[in-house]
Amino acid sequence: MAAIKGKRILVGIAYNDYDPLTGRKVDRPSEESVEQTAKEVLTAVTELGYSAFIISLQKSFMNFLQRLKTLNADVVINLCEAFLGHPQLEANVAAAFELLGLPFTGNDSRTLALCLNKFKTKAVLKSCGLPTAPAILVETPDQKIDLPLPLIVKPNTEDASLGIHPDSVVRDEESLRKQVARILEVFEEPVLVEQFIEGREFNVAVMDLDKPEALPVSEIDFSKLPEGQPTICSYEAKWHTEDILFQATPPVCPAQIDDGLKDKLQDLAVRAFLACECRDYARVDFRVDKKGRPFVLEVNPNPDISLNAGYVRGLAAAGVEYKDFWGRLIEKARTRKRMS
């Protein structure tokens, strides 16, 4: 599996290096974690018998591409989530691989660009008959917002829950305007204002080795949240390990739910995966209201895939070994190259 006619396959593992001097001045522990993921993937790949190296995307995109060309990898594992702290440039990295004819794992540039834009993704999901909460895109502080409270306010083109905090859930007009103004000022991009679905939060990892397959459902357990805190997976809850919100929102996988809800969430996850033309892997996030109705929150085509992340918990619950997952994706990327 790890050789081409006697030659060992060379795998490049690409990730975006965090640089606080060139990145944006916002909280980025999510970006800092990518280097550790690259090291974990390197261990898994070399255990399979591949030759492999890690290559970081730093200040110069041209230097990054030149190093990749010089090292002449047979396949690239693409872990890049941003460039210079901007997730909006994530798709550009994949587009460069495509232009160079480099086979790479994960989603293509078109899907990465689509799914980063939450409002456009919602439109695609809705057009395919998938349930998603009503929302509007807000571009000015005084724009009319004709949606019933409560609402959740978040940046439209960020990832990893960046910009989402407990006060992002608003229950009055004053709080709504304050949050809209904050995001417009800090992130300098349109704001997604969405109906807040009171209820439970789930996510489903989708693996596409031979065909898209939903892995066991995972739930964010909100039962230990301090009184008065909104039931959301905020940036603090996702990344700040010392924060009470992180400690009070543990994931449970497989989720303790009945077969009816499990089957519905898994079916919707695969349908969302296909609607966004994903490949290899992705994660689909859901809210389920108090009547048991699921709503797709978003499709993440480049989820955290480190050993302690939700996607890998899904793999483990399905009995799929981490290294075998990467081995299959490497071979799938090589197959795409041969067929192109």
C-alpha positions in Angstrom: 0.0 0.0 0.0 2.8 2.4 0.8 4.9 1.9 -2.4 4.7 2.7 -6.1 6.5 0.0 -8.1 9.2 -0.4 -5.4 9.3 3.3 -4.6 8.0 4.3 -1.2 5.1 6.8 -1.5 6.1 10.3 -0.2 3.4 12.1 1.8 3.5 15.8 2.5 1.5 17.0 5.5 0.7 20.6 5.1 -0.6 22.9 7.8 -0.9 26.6 8.4 1.7 27.9 11.0 0.3 30.3 13.6 2.2 33.6 13.8 0.8 36.1 16.2 2.8 38.9 14.5 1.2 38.5 11.1 -2.1 37.0 12.0 -5.2 38.9 13.1 -5.4 40.2 16.6 -8.1 37.8 17.7 -8.2 34.8 19.9 -6.6 31.9 17.9 -5.9 28.8 20.1 -7.9 26.9 17.4 -5.2 27.9 14.8 -2.3 27.1 17.1 -3.6 23.5 17.5 -3.1 22.6 13.8 0.7 22.0 14.3 0.0 19.3 16.9 -2.5 17.7 14.5 0.1 17.6 11.8 2.5 15.7 14.2 -0.2 13.2 15.1 -1.0 12.6 11.4 2.8 12.2 10.7 3.0 9.4 13.4 -0.1 7.6 11.9 1.2 7.8 8.3 4.7 6.6 9.1 3.3 3.7 11.1 1.7 2.6 7.8 5.0 2.5 6.1 4.8 5.8 4.1 7.7 8.2 3.9 6.4 11.6 5.1 7.3 15.1 6.0 5.6 18.1 7.6 5.5 21.4 5.7 4.2 24.6 7.3 2.5 27.5 5.5 4.0 30.6 6.9 4.3 34.2 5.7 5.3 33.5 2.1 2.8 31.5 0.1 5.3 31.3 -2.8 8.0 29.8 -0.6 5.5 27.2 0.6 4.6 26.2 -2.9 8.3 26.1 -4.0 9.2 23.9 -1.0 6.3 21.5 -1.9 7.5 21.3 -5.5 11.1 20.7 -4.5 10.2 18.0 -2.0 8.1 16.3 -4.7 5.4 14.7 -2.6 3.2 12.0 -4.2 0.2 13.0 -2.1 -0.4 16.0 0.2 -2.5 15.7 3.4 -4.1 19.1 3.5 -4.6 20.3 7.1 -4.4 24.1 6.2 -7.3 26.0 7.8 -6.2 29.6 7.1 -3.4 31.8 5.8 -2.0 34.6 7.9 -4.8 34.1 10.3 -7.6 34.4 7.7 -9.8 31.4 7.3 -11.3 33.1 4.2 -8.0 32.1 2.4 -8.3 28.4 3.3 -9.8 27.6 -0.1 -7.0 29.3 -1.9 -4.5 26.8 -0.5 -6.5 23.9 -2.0 -6.9 25.8 -5.3 -3.1 26.1 -5.5 -2.8 22.3 -5.1 -5.3 21.9 -7.8 -3.4 24.3 -10.2 -0.2 22.4 -9.5 -1.8 19.1 -10.1 -1.0 17.9 -6.6 -3.3 15.1 -5.3 -4.4 16.0 -1.8 -6.8 14.7 0.8 -9.9 16.5 2.0 -12.3 18.8 0.2 -11.6 20.7 -2.9 -11.4 24.5 -3.1 -15.0 25.0 -4.3 -16.5 23.2 -1.3 -14.2 24.8 1.2 -15.1 28.3 -0.2 -18.8 27.5 -0.1 -19.0 26.0 3.4 -17.0 28.9 4.9 -19.8 31.2 3.9 -22.6 30.2 6.3 -25.3 32.2 4.6 -24.6 30.7 1.2 -24.4 27.2 2.6 -27.8 27.6 4.2 -29.2 28.6 0.8 -27.7 25.5 -0.8 -29.1 23.2 2.0 -32.5 24.8 1.8 -32.6 24.4 -2.0 -32.0 20.7 -1.4 -34.9 20.4 1.0 -32.8 20.2 4.2 -34.0 22.0 7.3 -32.1 25.0 8.5 -33.1 27.8 10.8 -34.3 31.1 9.3 -31.6 33.7 9.0 -30.6 36.9 7.3 -27.2 38.5 6.4 -26.6 41.8 8.0 -24.1 44.3 6.5 -24.8 47.5 8.3 -25.5 48.3 12.0 -29.0 49.7 11.4 -30.2 47.1 8.9 -33.7 45.9 9.5 -33.8 42.4 11.1 -37.2 40.9 10.7 -36.8 37.7 12.7 -38.4 36.7 16.1 -36.2 36.6 19.2 -34.2 34.8 20.5 -31.5 35.0 17.9 -27.9 34.0 17.6 -25.4 36.5 16.1 -22.1 35.3 14.5 -19.6 36.2 11.8 -20.6 34.9 8.4 -17.2 33.7 7.2 -15.3 32.4 10.2 -14.7 28.9 11.5 -14.0 27.1 14.8 -16.7 29.1 16.7 -14.6 32.2 16.3 -16.7 35.3 17.3 -19.3 33.1 19.1 -19.6 33.8 22.9 -22.3 33.4 25.5 -23.6 36.9 24.8 -24.0 36.0 21.1 -27.5 34.6 22.0 -29.7 37.7 22.2 -33.2 38.1 23.6 -33.8 41.8 23.2 -33.3 44.5 20.5 -30.6 46.3 22.4 -28.4 43.2 22.8 -29.0 42.3 19.2 -27.7 45.6 17.9 -24.7 45.5 20.3 -23.7 42.1 19.0 -24.1 43.1 15.3 -22.0 46.2 15.9 -19.3 44.2 17.7 -18.9 41.7 14.8 -19.0 44.3 12.1 -16.2 46.2 13.9 -14.0 43.3 15.0 -14.3 41.0 12.0 -15.1 43.6 9.3 -17.4 41.2 7.5 -21.2 40.6 7.2 -23.0 39.2 10.2 -25.2 36.1 10.2 -28.3 36.6 12.4 -30.1 33.3 12.8 -33.1 32.2 14.8 -31.8 30.5 17.9 -33.1 26.9 18.2 -33.7 26.2 21.9 -32.8 22.6 22.5 -30.0 20.1 22.1 -26.8 20.2 19.9 -25.5 17.3 17.9 -22.8 16.7 15.3 -22.3 13.9 12.9 -19.0 13.0 11.2 -19.3 11.8 7.6 -16.6 9.6 6.2 -16.3 9.1 2.4 -13.9 6.3 1.7 -16.0 4.2 -0.8 -19.2 6.2 -0.4 -20.4 8.8 2.2 -21.2 7.1 5.5 -22.4 8.8 8.7 -20.4 7.9 11.8 -22.1 7.5 15.2 -23.9 10.7 16.4 -22.2 12.9 19.0 -24.0 15.2 21.4 -22.7 18.3 23.4 -23.9 17.7 26.9 -25.2 21.0 28.3 -26.5 19.6 31.6 -23.6 21.0 33.7 -23.7 24.5 32.3 -24.0 27.3 35.0 -27.5 28.6 35.4 -28.3 31.3 32.9 -25.7 30.3 30.3 -27.1 29.7 26.8 -26.8 26.1 25.5 -24.3 26.7 22.8 -20.8 25.6 22.0 -19.1 28.9 22.2 -15.4 29.7 21.5 -14.7 29.4 25.2 -16.5 26.0 25.4 -14.6 24.7 22.4 -11.0 25.9 22.9 -10.3 27.3 26.4 -9.6 24.2 28.4 -9.4 26.0 31.7 -12.8 27.7 31.2 -15.8 26.4 33.1 -17.7 26.5 29.8 -15.2 24.0 28.3 -15.5 21.7 31.3 -19.3 22.0 31.5 -19.9 21.0 27.8 -18.4 17.5 27.3 -19.1 15.6 24.1 -20.9 12.3 24.4 -20.3 9.8 21.5 -22.3 7.8 20.7 -25.1 10.1 21.8 -27.7 8.6 24.1 -30.7 9.0 21.8 -33.4 6.8 20.3 -32.9 5.1 17.0 -35.4 7.3 15.3 -33.5 10.5 16.0 -30.2 8.8 15.3 -31.3 7.6 11.9 -32.7 11.0 11.0 -29.6 12.9 12.0 -27.3 10.5 10.1 -29.5 10.6 7.0 -29.5 14.4 7.1 -25.8 14.5 7.6 -25.1 12.4 4.5 -27.6 14.5 2.5 -25.9 17.7 3.6 -22.5 16.3 2.7 -23.7 15.5 -0.8 -25.5 18.8 -1.2 -22.3 20.7 -0.5 -20.4 18.3 -2.8 -18.0 17.2 -0.1 -15.5 14.5 -0.4 -13.3 12.4 2.0 -14.6 13.8 5.3 -16.7 16.5 6.9 -18.7 17.2 10.0 -22.3 18.3 10.1 -23.6 20.2 13.1 -27.3 20.2 14.2 -29.7 21.8 16.7 -32.7 19.8 17.7 -35.6 21.8 19.1 -37.9 20.8 22.0 -40.3 19.1 19.6 -37.5 16.8 18.3 -37.1 18.6 15.0 -33.5 18.8 13.7 -32.0 21.8 11.9 -28.7 21.8 10.1 -26.4 24.5 11.6 -23.5 24.2 9.2 -21.3 21.8 7.2 -17.7 21.9 8.2 -15.6 20.5 5.3 -12.3 20.8 7.2 -13.0 19.9 10.8 -10.5 19.5 13.6 -9.1 16.0 13.0 -6.7 15.7 15.9 -6.7 12.7 18.2 -8.8 14.5 20.9 -11.3 16.0 18.5 -14.9 15.1 17.8 -14.3 13.6 14.4 -11.9 11.1 15.7 -14.3 10.1 18.5 -16.7 9.3 15.7 -14.1 7.2 14.0 -13.3 5.3 17.3 -17.0 4.7 17.9 -17.3 3.2 14.5 -14.3 1.0 15.0 -12.1 2.8 12.5 -8.4 3.2 13.4 -6.9 6.6 13.0 -3.9 5.4 10.9 -6.2 3.2 8.7 -8.4 6.2 8.0 -5.4 8.2 6.7 -4.1 5.3 4.7 -7.4 5.0 2.9 -7.6 8.8 2.2 -4.0 8.8 0.8 -4.9 6.0 -1.6 -8.2 7.7 -2.6 -6.2 10.9 -3.4 -3.8 8.9 -5.5 -6.8 7.4 -7.4 -8.2 10.8 -8.1 -4.9 11.8 -9.6 -4.8 8.8 -11.9 -8.4 9.4 -13.0 -7.9 13.1 -13.8 
